């Protein structure tokens, strides 16, 4: 689980009910950037371990993905 998600949700609820202070708006922005960084990392981890295979069982993994996997 992403650690910053509960706080992001808390700030979202607070914004809907009573509004946010300037400091909370800044905090929300920082937390959102951290969240996106973590999500991108998770997607990258998934993609780097992926192999694409056609119906006949032939590996058709794109060259760009193979290069990334090789470099790791």
For each residue, the residues with C-beta under 8 A, 3 or more apart:
1: 5
2: 5 35 38 39
3: 6
4: 7 8 31 34 35 38
5: 1 2 8 9 35
6: 3 9 10
7: 4 10 11 27 31
8: 4 5 11 12 28 31 32 35
9: 5 6 12 13
10: 6 7 13 14
11: 7 8 14 15 20 24 27 28 31
12: 8 9 15 16 28
13: 9 10 16 17
14: 10 11 17 18 19 20 24
15: 11 12 19 20 28
16: 12 13
17: 13 14
18: 14
19: 14 15
20: 11 14 15 24 25 28
21: 24 25
22: 25 26
23: 26 27
24: 11 14 20 21 27 28
25: 20 21 22 28 29
26: 22 23 29 30
27: 7 11 23 24 30 31
28: 8 11 12 15 20 24 25 31 32
29: 25 26 32 33
30: 26 27 33 34
31: 4 7 8 11 27 28 34 35
32: 8 28 29 35 36
33: 29 30 36 37
34: 4 30 31 37 38
35: 2 4 5 8 31 32 38 39
36: 32 33 39 40
37: 33 34 40 41
38: 2 4 34 35 41 42
39: 2 35 36 42 43
40: 36 37 43 44
41: 37 38 44 45
42: 38 39 45 46
43: 39 40 46 47
44: 40 41 47 48
45: 41 42 48 49
46: 42 43 49 50
47: 43 44 50 65 68
48: 44 45 65 68 69 72
49: 45 46 69
50: 46 47 61 65
51: 59 61
52: 59 60 61 62 65
53: 57 58 59 60
54: 57 58 60
55:
56:
57: 53 54
58: 53 54
59: 51 52 53
60: 52 53 54
61: 50 51 52 65 66
62: 52 65 66
63: 66 67
64: 67 68
65: 47 48 50 52 61 62 68 69
66: 61 62 63 69 70
67: 63 64 70 71
68: 47 48 64 65 71 72
69: 48 49 65 66 72
70: 66 67
71: 67 68
72: 48 68 69
